[in-house]
């Protein structure tokens, strides 16, 4: 047994006997086919779900289009009615101005000077009314509170607070 080829032959024979004694593999065709069928069934279900979702979306969009068309028709009808009312009111106003005697129309005309004289007291009242109207806001501003804090406390939006403060600064300058 000193020869190495005998070991190789014995080893080969043992491998053949071992392979022959091992259980034979059963064909895996059945499991592969079952997996393929499961995947196909899953894909078919997925495609059916997508098709149903698409049908629902199509119905929803068509319903929205119909609603939009109905609303647009109603708005067009309202616009037509309002135009007719405007035309009618203009006609009535024209008839009223024609039927008015000239003396009354002359008395109702105010000269430019009278208009400016009437407007000046109004601006003074407006200037006084801004400070009077927002006393709490100006009190917080004079205390050094921030615009955000003033807006939160007074319930007025931040932009409005800034606008009121800017108008007050303009009043102080003039």
C-alpha positions in Angstrom: 0.0 0.0 0.0 2.8 2.3 -0.6 1.7 3.2 -3.9 -0.3 6.5 -4.1 -2.5 5.5 -7.0 -4.2 2.9 -4.8 -5.2 5.6 -2.3 -6.7 7.6 -5.2 -8.6 4.6 -6.5 -10.0 3.8 -3.0 -10.9 7.4 -2.4 -12.8 7.5 -5.8 -14.6 4.3 -5.0 -15.7 5.6 -1.6 -17.0 8.8 -3.3 -19.0 6.7 -5.8 -20.5 4.5 -3.0 -21.3 7.6 -0.9 -23.0 9.3 -3.9 -25.0 6.2 -4.7 -26.2 5.8 -1.1 -27.3 9.5 -0.8 -31.0 10.1 -1.3 -31.8 11.0 -4.8 -33.0 14.6 -5.4 -36.6 15.0 -6.3 -37.3 17.2 -9.2 -37.8 20.8 -8.1 -40.1 21.5 -11.0 -43.2 21.4 -8.8 -41.9 24.1 -6.4 -40.7 26.3 -9.2 -44.1 26.1 -10.9 -45.8 26.8 -7.6 -43.7 29.9 -7.1 -44.3 31.1 -10.6 -48.1 30.6 -10.2 -48.1 32.5 -6.9 -46.1 35.4 -8.5 -48.5 35.4 -11.5 -51.6 35.4 -9.1 -50.1 38.3 -7.1 -49.3 40.3 -10.3 -52.8 39.7 -11.6 -54.3 40.9 -8.3 -52.1 43.9 -8.4 -53.1 44.7 -12.0 -56.8 44.3 -11.1 -56.4 46.7 -8.1 -54.6 49.3 -10.3 -57.4 49.0 -12.9 -60.0 49.5 -10.2 -58.2 52.6 -8.9 -57.9 54.0 -12.4 -61.6 53.5 -13.0 -62.4 55.3 -9.7 -60.1 58.2 -10.6 -61.7 58.5 -14.1 -65.1 58.6 -12.5 -63.9 61.2 -10.0 -62.4 63.4 -12.6 -65.4 63.2 -14.9 -67.6 64.2 -11.9 -65.4 67.1 -11.1 -65.6 68.2 -14.8 -69.3 68.1 -14.7 -69.5 70.1 -11.5 -67.1 72.6 -12.9 -69.2 73.0 -16.0 -72.4 73.5 -14.0 -70.8 76.1 -11.8 -69.3 77.9 -14.7 -72.7 78.0 -16.4 -74.3 79.4 -13.3 -71.6 82.0 -13.0 -72.0 83.0 -16.6 -75.8 83.3 -16.0 -75.1 85.5 -13.0 -72.7 87.7 -15.0 -75.3 88.1 -17.7 -78.0 89.1 -15.1 -75.6 91.6 -13.4 -74.8 93.2 -16.8 -78.5 93.5 -17.5 -79.0 95.1 -14.1 -76.1 97.5 -14.8 -77.5 98.5 -18.1 -80.9 99.1 -16.5 -79.5 101.1 -13.7 -77.5 103.3 -16.1 -80.6 103.8 -18.2 -82.5 104.8 -15.0 -79.7 107.2 -13.9 -79.7 108.8 -17.3 -83.4 109.3 -17.2 -83.1 110.8 -13.7 -80.4 113.3 -14.8 -82.4 114.3 -17.8 -85.6 114.8 -15.8 -83.7 116.8 -13.1 -84.1 120.6 -13.6 -80.9 122.5 -14.3 -81.2 124.7 -11.2 -80.9 121.7 -8.9 -77.9 120.4 -10.7 -76.1 123.8 -10.4 -76.8 123.8 -6.7 -75.4 120.3 -6.3 -72.1 121.1 -8.0 -69.3 121.9 -5.5 -66.3 123.8 -6.5 -62.8 122.4 -6.1 -62.0 124.9 -3.3 -65.0 123.8 -1.3 -64.0 120.1 -1.8 -60.5 120.7 -0.5 -61.8 122.7 2.4 -64.1 119.8 3.3 -61.2 117.3 2.9 -58.8 119.1 5.2 -60.8 118.6 8.4 -61.3 115.0 7.5 -57.6 114.3 7.4 -57.1 116.0 10.8 -59.8 113.8 12.2 -58.1 110.8 10.6 -54.8 111.7 12.1 -56.3 112.0 15.6 -58.3 108.9 15.1 -55.2 106.7 14.4 -53.6 107.5 17.8 -57.0 107.4 19.6 -58.0 104.2 17.9 -54.9 102.3 18.7 -53.9 103.7 22.1 -53.0 100.3 23.5 -50.8 99.5 20.5 -48.9 102.8 20.8 -48.5 102.3 24.6 -46.9 98.9 24.1 -44.6 100.4 21.3 -43.5 103.2 23.6 -42.7 100.6 26.3 -40.2 99.1 23.8 -42.2 96.0 23.0 -41.5 94.2 19.7 -43.8 94.3 16.7 -44.4 90.5 17.1 -45.3 90.9 20.7 -47.7 93.8 20.0 -49.3 91.7 17.2 -49.9 88.8 19.5 -51.2 90.9 22.4 -53.6 93.0 20.3 -54.8 90.3 17.9 -53.7 92.4 14.9 -51.5 90.9 12.2 -47.9 91.9 12.2 -48.1 93.8 8.9 -51.0 95.8 10.1 -49.1 96.8 13.3 -46.1 97.9 11.2 -48.4 99.9 8.9 -50.0 101.6 11.8 -46.7 102.5 13.3 -45.4 103.8 10.0 -48.5 106.0 9.6 -48.0 107.3 13.1 -44.4 108.2 12.2 -45.6 110.1 9.1 -48.1 112.0 11.2 -45.3 113.0 13.6 -43.2 114.3 10.7 -46.0 116.4 9.3 
